[in-house]
Structures are given as structure tokens and as C-alpha cells.
């Protein structure tokens, strides 16, 4: 259960690679409905969702006797002790902090179901969700190539300096994700992220420009989770500070966020991890003083 598309794709690819059959819900209300429709073996419950959050969805499910012992795993980028306590009080079985690693999921499933979750022989579970597909990177057929729209003109090659990768991307995390979902799966995740299919970057920039603080915190939290899952440490760190109301004294937070986004994209493009050619120009068209409410 997660309202962020990138996070749903990541968890879906990770669980599918382990031999499971995941389903997804975009908010807590849908999550409750999906569990009632077809009871799963386990629920990964994001805590911060629209309509109904993970806490309320869990409390709702626990009201019915048949779901009293259903494993519900809290899933969030918020690692504070009070959040863990609130999750426990709501009736959640255990807690996993984002970004989620392959080892963490494997260990959890092995512990809960006393069976290894390292290959495709694992019995498929039915974690609740609305099934969605990920974009394919398979080569185009000759007919598809003939009808495909012309590709955007490549931009001039960007120059990088020593330390750019280290300061923007956690390559160890990237490696972990690729081990879990393959390089092709990671490229598919980046396709959606850099195209901003979920509108998470737009939502964050808009919240920075207009507020209120609660909206900014929610937008920053969602953007942080998606960025950290992909190993984009600089973007995740900036979102974390925005979520907590801690703003850098120097420069514009709006410009820092866009600069980090564009550098991360350029690095991934250079390394061959994505073929999304251009970061959408609409991000630069938002008000230049969008950081007014963000320090």
C-alpha cells in the first residue's frame, strides 16, 4: 500500500523477483477494500497515504476478527521512535524503514513464514493491491520504429567533476536495488521518476511556493521516500530538511532542489541508467521565489 508510484513499482519488482504476486492500493481506503476482497498473506502498509493513512487503515482492519492476526508491516521513511510507537498502537505487526533493501525483505519473509525468499520457488503470496505494469525496455520492432515519434535532440554533453556521483547518488544503494530488480527493472523505475509520472516533484515545488506547511511536509515526505529508494541521496536529504522545516541559510531551496534533480538526472544519463533525455521544463517554469515558504 503506497501512494507513490515509484515506490509501488519498486516494491512490485522486488517482490515479483522473489516469486511473489503483489497487488497494490494507492490509499488506505483502497487498501482496506482490497484486503476484504481477497485476504492476503501479508500487507506492507505505508503510513502516510491520502484519503486514509496507514494507521487508520490498520485500525479499521483490526476491528474484524478474521484480520486480527494478519501480518501488517509498517513501511515508511519516517524512522522516529514516536512513529514506531504509533504504528504498534495501531496494531501493526512490525516496522520497516525506507529505503527498503533486498536483505530486509528476504529476512522478514523468512522469519514470518519460515521459508527462504531468495528464488522463484517461493510460494506466491498475494499482498493486497491494484495491479499495474512497468514500462518495458525491450527493443522496438521494425513496425514500431517506423511509427515511433522522433526522439528529442540530445543536449550538449555535461561536464562533471570529481565527487559529483558521491555527493548525489548512493551507488551502494543503487547496486542493492539492481540486485533486487535487475538493471532493466531499475531503468524502468527511473523512467517513471525522471518523467515525474506521479507528479511528486511538481507537487513539492508547488507546496514550496504556496504552502501551507502541512502540505509541504506531506509532499516532501513522499518525494523523500521515492528518492531514497532509488539511491538519490542528495535529493532525499533536501526533501528531509523540507519535511522537518529545516532550511539551508544560503541560496534558494527551490534552486537547490532543481539543481540536484538535474545533476542526478545527468549522472544517470551519462552512466546509461536512463534514456530519458530531458528533465521536464515545467519544473523551471514554477515561480523563482518558490522557496519563500521554505526559508
VEXDREN-2710 file (C-alpha; in Angstrom, 1 decimal):
% VEXDREN-2710
k/r/px/py/pz
1/UNK/0.0/0.0/0.0
2/UNK/1.7/3.2/-1.1
3/UNK/0.5/6.4/-2.8
4/UNK/3.9/7.0/-4.6
5/UNK/4.0/5.3/-8.0
6/UNK/7.8/4.9/-8.0
7/UNK/7.6/3.1/-4.6
8/UNK/4.9/0.8/-5.8
9/UNK/6.8/-0.1/-8.9
10/UNK/10.0/-0.7/-6.8
11/UNK/8.2/-3.0/-4.2
12/UNK/6.3/-4.8/-7.0
13/UNK/9.5/-5.5/-8.9
14/UNK/11.3/-6.6/-5.8
15/UNK/8.6/-8.9/-4.6
16/UNK/8.0/-10.3/-8.0
17/UNK/11.7/-11.2/-8.4
18/UNK/11.3/-13.2/-5.2
19/UNK/8.4/-15.2/-6.7
20/UNK/5.5/-13.4/-5.0
21/UNK/2.4/-11.9/-6.6
22/UNK/1.9/-8.4/-5.2
23/UNK/-1.2/-6.2/-5.5
24/UNK/-1.3/-2.5/-4.8
25/UNK/-3.6/0.2/-3.4
26/UNK/-3.0/3.9/-3.6
27/UNK/-4.5/4.9/-0.3
28/UNK/-5.7/3.4/2.9
29/UNK/-9.3/3.2/1.9
30/UNK/-8.4/1.1/-1.2
31/UNK/-6.2/-1.0/1.0
32/UNK/-9.0/-2.0/3.3
33/UNK/-11.2/-2.8/0.4
34/UNK/-8.5/-4.9/-1.3
35/UNK/-7.9/-6.9/1.9
36/UNK/-11.6/-7.6/2.2
37/UNK/-11.9/-8.6/-1.4
38/UNK/-9.2/-11.1/-1.3
39/UNK/-7.4/-11.7/2.1
40/UNK/-3.6/-11.6/1.6
41/UNK/-0.8/-13.4/3.4
42/UNK/0.9/-10.2/4.3
43/UNK/0.3/-6.4/4.0
44/UNK/3.1/-3.8/3.5
45/UNK/1.4/-0.7/4.8
46/UNK/2.7/2.8/4.0
47/UNK/2.0/5.1/6.9
48/UNK/1.5/8.3/5.0
49/UNK/-1.3/8.0/2.4
50/UNK/-4.1/10.2/1.2
51/UNK/-7.8/9.6/2.0
52/UNK/-7.0/7.3/4.9
53/UNK/-3.5/6.9/6.3
54/UNK/-1.8/3.6/7.2
55/UNK/-2.6/3.9/10.9
56/UNK/-6.3/4.3/10.3
57/UNK/-6.4/1.6/7.7
58/UNK/-4.7/-0.8/10.1
59/UNK/-7.1/0.1/13.0
60/UNK/-10.0/-0.5/10.6
61/UNK/-8.8/-3.9/9.6
62/UNK/-8.1/-5.0/13.2
63/UNK/-11.7/-4.4/14.0
64/UNK/-12.7/-7.6/12.1
65/UNK/-11.8/-11.0/13.8
66/UNK/-10.5/-12.5/10.6
67/UNK/-7.8/-9.8/10.3
68/UNK/-6.7/-9.8/14.0
69/UNK/-3.5/-11.9/13.2
70/UNK/-3.0/-10.7/9.6
71/UNK/0.7/-9.6/9.3
72/UNK/0.7/-5.9/8.7
73/UNK/4.2/-4.4/8.2
74/UNK/4.6/-0.6/8.6
75/UNK/6.5/0.9/5.7
76/UNK/7.8/4.4/5.9
77/UNK/10.7/6.8/5.5
78/UNK/9.9/8.2/8.9
79/UNK/12.2/6.5/11.4
80/UNK/11.3/8.4/14.6
81/UNK/10.6/6.5/17.8
82/UNK/7.1/8.1/18.2
83/UNK/6.2/6.8/14.7
84/UNK/7.1/3.3/15.7
85/UNK/5.1/3.6/18.9
86/UNK/2.1/4.9/17.0
87/UNK/2.4/2.0/14.5
88/UNK/2.4/-0.5/17.3
89/UNK/-0.6/1.1/19.0
90/UNK/-2.5/0.9/15.7
91/UNK/-1.9/-2.8/15.6
92/UNK/0.9/-3.2/13.1
93/UNK/3.0/-6.3/13.4
94/UNK/6.4/-4.9/12.7
95/UNK/8.2/-1.9/11.2
96/UNK/10.4/-1.4/8.1
97/UNK/12.2/1.9/7.3
98/UNK/12.6/3.1/3.8
99/UNK/14.7/2.7/1.7
100/UNK/13.8/-1.0/1.7
101/UNK/16.7/-3.4/0.9
102/UNK/16.5/-6.8/-0.6
103/UNK/18.0/-8.4/2.5
104/UNK/15.5/-6.7/4.8
105/UNK/12.5/-8.1/2.8
106/UNK/14.1/-11.6/2.5
107/UNK/14.8/-11.7/6.2
108/UNK/11.3/-10.5/7.1
109/UNK/9.6/-13.1/4.9
110/UNK/11.8/-15.9/6.1
111/UNK/11.1/-15.0/9.7
112/UNK/7.4/-14.6/9.3
113/UNK/6.8/-17.7/7.0
114/UNK/9.8/-19.8/8.0
115/UNK/10.7/-20.2/4.3
116/UNK/13.5/-18.7/2.3
117/UNK/12.5/-15.9/-0.1
118/UNK/15.6/-15.9/-2.4
119/UNK/14.3/-17.6/-5.6
120/UNK/11.3/-18.2/-7.7
121/UNK/10.5/-21.5/-5.9
122/UNK/8.9/-19.5/-3.1
123/UNK/5.1/-19.9/-3.0
124/UNK/3.5/-16.8/-4.3
125/UNK/1.9/-14.6/-1.8
126/UNK/-1.0/-12.2/-2.5
127/UNK/-0.1/-8.9/-0.9
128/UNK/-3.1/-6.6/-1.5
129/UNK/-3.0/-4.3/-4.5
130/UNK/-4.3/-2.9/-7.7
131/UNK/-2.0/-4.4/-10.3
132/UNK/0.0/-2.1/-12.5
133/UNK/2.5/-2.6/-15.2
134/UNK/6.0/-1.1/-15.5
135/UNK/7.4/0.3/-18.7
136/UNK/9.4/-2.1/-20.9
137/UNK/12.9/-1.6/-22.2
138/UNK/12.6/-4.3/-24.9
139/UNK/13.8/-3.3/-28.4
140/UNK/11.2/-1.9/-30.7
141/UNK/10.0/-3.9/-33.7
142/UNK/10.6/-2.5/-37.2
143/UNK/6.9/-1.5/-37.4
144/UNK/7.1/0.3/-34.0
145/UNK/10.3/2.0/-35.1
146/UNK/8.6/3.3/-38.2
147/UNK/5.7/4.8/-36.3
148/UNK/7.6/5.9/-33.2
149/UNK/7.8/9.7/-32.7
150/UNK/11.1/11.3/-33.4
151/UNK/13.5/11.3/-30.4
152/UNK/14.3/14.6/-28.7
153/UNK/17.5/16.1/-29.8
154/UNK/20.4/15.3/-27.5
155/UNK/21.7/18.1/-25.3
156/UNK/25.3/19.1/-25.2
157/UNK/27.4/16.8/-23.1
158/UNK/27.6/17.9/-19.5
159/UNK/31.0/18.2/-17.7
160/UNK/31.3/16.5/-14.3
161/UNK/33.9/17.0/-11.6
162/UNK/35.3/14.5/-9.1
163/UNK/32.8/13.9/-6.3
164/UNK/29.6/14.6/-8.2
165/UNK/28.5/11.0/-8.1
166/UNK/29.3/10.5/-4.4
167/UNK/27.6/13.7/-3.4
168/UNK/24.3/13.0/-5.3
169/UNK/24.0/9.2/-5.5
170/UNK/24.4/6.3/-3.1
171/UNK/25.9/3.8/-5.5
172/UNK/25.8/1.0/-2.9
173/UNK/22.0/1.5/-2.7
174/UNK/21.8/1.6/-6.5
175/UNK/23.6/-1.7/-6.5
176/UNK/21.2/-3.2/-3.9
177/UNK/18.2/-2.2/-6.0
178/UNK/19.7/-3.6/-9.2
179/UNK/20.4/-6.9/-7.4
180/UNK/16.8/-7.0/-6.3
181/UNK/15.0/-5.9/-9.5
182/UNK/17.8/-6.2/-12.2
183/UNK/19.3/-3.3/-14.1
184/UNK/16.4/-3.3/-16.5
185/UNK/14.0/-3.0/-13.6
186/UNK/15.9/-0.1/-12.2
187/UNK/15.9/1.6/-15.6
188/UNK/12.1/1.2/-15.6
189/UNK/11.9/2.8/-12.2
190/UNK/14.0/5.8/-13.4
191/UNK/11.8/6.2/-16.4
192/UNK/8.8/7.0/-14.2
193/UNK/10.9/9.0/-11.7
194/UNK/12.6/11.3/-14.2
195/UNK/9.4/11.7/-16.3
196/UNK/7.7/12.6/-12.9
197/UNK/4.8/10.5/-13.9
198/UNK/3.4/10.7/-10.4
199/UNK/3.8/14.5/-10.3
200/UNK/5.7/14.3/-7.0
201/UNK/8.4/16.9/-7.9
202/UNK/5.7/19.2/-9.2
203/UNK/3.7/18.8/-6.0
204/UNK/6.7/19.5/-3.9
205/UNK/7.7/22.6/-5.8
206/UNK/4.1/23.9/-5.7
207/UNK/3.9/23.3/-2.0
208/UNK/7.1/25.2/-1.5
209/UNK/5.6/28.1/-3.4
210/UNK/2.2/28.2/-1.8
211/UNK/2.2/26.1/1.4
212/UNK/0.7/25.5/3.8
213/UNK/3.3/23.9/6.0
214/UNK/1.3/20.6/6.3
215/UNK/1.1/20.3/2.5
216/UNK/4.8/20.9/2.2
217/UNK/5.6/18.3/4.8
218/UNK/3.4/15.7/3.1
219/UNK/4.9/16.4/-0.4
220/UNK/8.4/16.4/0.9
221/UNK/7.8/13.1/2.7
222/UNK/6.6/11.4/-0.4
223/UNK/9.4/12.8/-2.6
224/UNK/12.0/11.8/0.0
225/UNK/10.7/8.1/0.0
226/UNK/10.8/7.8/-3.7
227/UNK/14.3/9.4/-4.0
228/UNK/15.9/7.4/-1.2
229/UNK/14.5/4.1/-2.6
230/UNK/16.4/4.8/-5.8
231/UNK/19.6/5.8/-4.1
232/UNK/19.4/9.5/-4.8
233/UNK/20.9/10.7/-1.5
234/UNK/21.2/14.4/-2.3
235/UNK/17.5/14.8/-3.3
236/UNK/16.4/12.7/-0.3
237/UNK/18.4/14.8/2.1
238/UNK/16.9/18.1/0.7
239/UNK/13.4/16.7/1.0
240/UNK/14.1/15.5/4.5
241/UNK/15.1/19.1/5.6
242/UNK/12.0/20.4/3.9
243/UNK/9.8/17.9/5.7
244/UNK/11.3/18.8/9.1
245/UNK/11.1/22.6/8.4
246/UNK/14.9/22.9/8.4
247/UNK/16.0/25.1/5.5
248/UNK/19.6/26.0/4.5
249/UNK/20.5/29.6/5.1
250/UNK/22.3/30.0/1.9
251/UNK/20.7/30.3/-1.6
252/UNK/17.3/29.3/-2.7
253/UNK/15.8/25.9/-1.7
254/UNK/13.9/25.9/-4.9
255/UNK/17.1/26.3/-6.9
256/UNK/19.0/23.7/-4.8
257/UNK/16.3/21.2/-5.4
258/UNK/16.2/21.7/-9.1
259/UNK/20.0/21.7/-9.4
260/UNK/20.2/18.4/-7.5
261/UNK/17.4/16.9/-9.7
262/UNK/19.2/17.9/-12.9
263/UNK/22.6/16.8/-11.7
264/UNK/21.2/13.4/-10.6
265/UNK/19.4/13.0/-13.9
266/UNK/22.6/14.0/-15.9
267/UNK/24.7/11.5/-13.9
268/UNK/22.2/8.7/-14.5
269/UNK/22.0/9.6/-18.2
270/UNK/25.8/9.6/-18.5
271/UNK/26.1/6.2/-16.7
272/UNK/23.5/4.7/-19.1
273/UNK/21.0/4.1/-16.3
274/UNK/18.2/6.1/-18.0
275/UNK/17.4/7.2/-21.5
276/UNK/15.0/10.0/-20.5
277/UNK/16.7/12.8/-22.4
278/UNK/15.3/16.0/-20.8
279/UNK/14.1/16.9/-17.4
280/UNK/10.7/18.5/-17.9
281/UNK/10.9/22.2/-18.5
282/UNK/7.8/22.9/-16.5
283/UNK/9.8/22.4/-13.3
284/UNK/11.9/25.5/-14.1
285/UNK/8.7/27.5/-15.0
286/UNK/7.4/27.5/-11.5
287/UNK/7.9/30.7/-9.6
288/UNK/11.6/31.5/-8.9
289/UNK/10.7/32.6/-5.4
290/UNK/9.0/29.2/-4.7
291/UNK/11.3/28.8/-1.7
292/UNK/9.6/31.8/0.0
293/UNK/7.7/29.4/2.3
294/UNK/10.7/27.2/2.6
295/UNK/13.1/29.6/4.2
END
